[in-house]
């Protein structure tokens, strides 16, 4: 069995047994293919035939190329899961990744925006245009619900209940959750569906809640481009990520006293420890305010 066949079978297993998203599966495939290519070029061997020393050499090459510890750890995780599956299937006799130590990681706090910066970003789109109204609606919904960008652009109209003020979201692993959207986002969404959405579609049919002028659904990449454009308009110079508004949603909830279990449910985290990072963000913000305003700060 060659590497490409093994990688394909491995990712099929991840999809069937774990229900991982396409983006996660693509990330696994990319990491494993890069390892396979490097091993073939540098050591004349395949991924399936590689030993521990060769895997260590590949990981060392990543560090030498300036790869972050977090990315190296992710790629080692992909290798471990691949070889665990390969061992179960009988493709290998031993797991060469078994005793490889992962690099130590710090606990980076997610980048977020202040409440005033969020308001500036929400006000940035020109709502006199159909595209601007759509973008404002998407930003409002993103901040009001904490959805992942992939969840937002994948929404269909039948997943939204304006009467109940709820969004039905299918998240990671195919898990569904109901998220309240709040009055402000609800008003913008109602206005969008009655006006700007029809203008964008011009009589065409589209399954996506947020279409483009072409009549098709917006991609994650296209929406992210527009977020950065609106951030520049708003004068926001911080480095933004596609999860920035999701982080802001969670951080601002915690700052205002929301129960961590509630935030966990709204975000769709399966483990509370994932949500607990936002308590650290809130503490850092309190420290900054103390240092700024306290006479002995």
CORWO-V253522 format. One record per backbone hydrogen bond with DSSP energy under -0.5 kcal/mol. CO is the residue of the C=O (numbers start at 1). NH is the residue of the N-H. E is the energy in kcal/mol with one decimal. If there is no record, write none. Layout:
CO & NH & E
CO & NH & E
This chain:
2 & 6 & -2.1
3 & 7 & -3.0
4 & 8 & -2.1
5 & 9 & -2.4
6 & 10 & -2.3
7 & 11 & -2.5
8 & 12 & -2.0
9 & 13 & -1.9
10 & 14 & -1.9
11 & 15 & -2.1
12 & 16 & -2.7
13 & 17 & -3.1
13 & 18 & -0.5
14 & 18 & -1.5
14 & 19 & -0.6
14 & 20 & -1.1
15 & 19 & -0.7
19 & 173 & -0.8
21 & 25 & -2.4
22 & 26 & -2.6
23 & 27 & -1.8
24 & 28 & -2.2
25 & 29 & -2.6
26 & 30 & -2.5
27 & 31 & -2.4
28 & 32 & -2.5
29 & 33 & -2.5
30 & 34 & -2.1
31 & 35 & -1.9
32 & 36 & -2.5
33 & 37 & -2.7
34 & 38 & -2.4
35 & 39 & -2.6
36 & 40 & -2.1
37 & 41 & -2.3
38 & 42 & -3.1
39 & 43 & -2.0
39 & 44 & -0.6
39 & 45 & -1.5
40 & 44 & -0.7
46 & 50 & -0.6
47 & 50 & -1.0
51 & 55 & -2.0
52 & 56 & -2.7
53 & 57 & -2.0
54 & 58 & -1.9
55 & 59 & -2.4
56 & 60 & -2.5
57 & 61 & -1.8
58 & 62 & -1.4
59 & 63 & -1.7
60 & 64 & -2.4
61 & 65 & -1.4
62 & 67 & -2.7
63 & 66 & -1.8
68 & 72 & -2.4
69 & 73 & -2.4
70 & 74 & -2.0
71 & 75 & -2.2
72 & 76 & -2.2
73 & 77 & -2.2
74 & 78 & -1.9
75 & 79 & -2.0
76 & 80 & -2.7
77 & 81 & -2.4
78 & 82 & -2.2
79 & 83 & -2.8
80 & 84 & -2.3
81 & 85 & -2.0
82 & 86 & -2.5
83 & 87 & -2.4
84 & 88 & -1.9
85 & 89 & -2.2
86 & 90 & -0.7
86 & 91 & -2.5
86 & 92 & -1.0
87 & 90 & -0.6
94 & 96 & -0.8
95 & 98 & -1.3
97 & 100 & -1.3
106 & 108 & -0.7
114 & 118 & -2.2
115 & 119 & -2.1
116 & 120 & -2.0
117 & 121 & -2.3
118 & 122 & -2.6
119 & 123 & -1.8
120 & 124 & -0.6
121 & 124 & -0.9
121 & 125 & -0.5
125 & 127 & -1.1
126 & 129 & -1.6
129 & 133 & -2.4
130 & 134 & -2.3
131 & 135 & -2.7
132 & 136 & -2.5
133 & 137 & -2.3
134 & 138 & -2.5
135 & 139 & -2.6
136 & 140 & -2.6
137 & 141 & -2.4
138 & 142 & -2.5
139 & 143 & -2.5
140 & 144 & -2.2
141 & 145 & -1.7
142 & 146 & -2.3
148 & 152 & -2.3
149 & 153 & -2.6
150 & 154 & -1.0
152 & 155 & -1.5
155 & 209 & -2.8
156 & 159 & -2.3
157 & 160 & -1.6
159 & 168 & -3.3
160 & 162 & -0.6
161 & 165 & -1.6
161 & 166 & -1.7
165 & 181 & -2.2
165 & 182 & -0.5
166 & 161 & -2.8
167 & 169 & -0.7
167 & 179 & -2.6
169 & 171 & -0.7
169 & 177 & -2.2
171 & 174 & -1.5
172 & 175 & -1.2
175 & 171 & -3.6
177 & 169 & -2.9
179 & 167 & -2.3
181 & 185 & -0.5
182 & 186 & -2.0
183 & 187 & -2.5
184 & 188 & -2.1
185 & 189 & -2.6
186 & 190 & -2.4
187 & 191 & -2.2
188 & 192 & -2.3
189 & 193 & -2.5
190 & 194 & -1.5
191 & 195 & -1.6
191 & 196 & -0.6
192 & 197 & -2.9
195 & 199 & -1.9
196 & 200 & -2.4
197 & 201 & -2.0
198 & 202 & -2.4
201 & 204 & -1.7
207 & 157 & -0.6
209 & 211 & -0.7
210 & 218 & -1.5
212 & 215 & -1.6
216 & 212 & -2.5
219 & 223 & -2.2
220 & 224 & -2.4
221 & 225 & -2.1
222 & 226 & -1.7
223 & 227 & -2.3
224 & 228 & -2.1
225 & 229 & -1.9
226 & 230 & -2.5
227 & 231 & -2.2
228 & 232 & -2.0
229 & 233 & -1.8
230 & 234 & -2.1
231 & 236 & -2.6
232 & 235 & -1.1
235 & 237 & -0.6
238 & 240 & -0.6
241 & 244 & -2.2
243 & 247 & -2.9
244 & 248 & -2.4
245 & 249 & -2.6
246 & 250 & -2.1
247 & 251 & -3.0
248 & 252 & -2.8
249 & 253 & -1.6
250 & 254 & -2.3
251 & 255 & -2.7
252 & 256 & -1.4
253 & 258 & -2.7
254 & 257 & -1.8
259 & 263 & -2.0
260 & 264 & -2.3
261 & 265 & -2.0
262 & 266 & -2.4
263 & 267 & -2.4
264 & 268 & -1.4
264 & 269 & -1.8
271 & 274 & -1.2
271 & 275 & -0.8
272 & 275 & -0.5
272 & 276 & -1.7
274 & 277 & -0.7
275 & 278 & -2.1
276 & 279 & -1.3
276 & 280 & -1.0
277 & 281 & -1.6
278 & 282 & -2.0
279 & 283 & -2.0
280 & 284 & -2.3
281 & 285 & -2.1
282 & 286 & -2.2
283 & 287 & -2.3
284 & 288 & -2.1
285 & 289 & -2.3
286 & 290 & -2.5
287 & 291 & -2.6
288 & 292 & -1.9
289 & 293 & -2.4
290 & 294 & -2.6
294 & 297 & -2.3
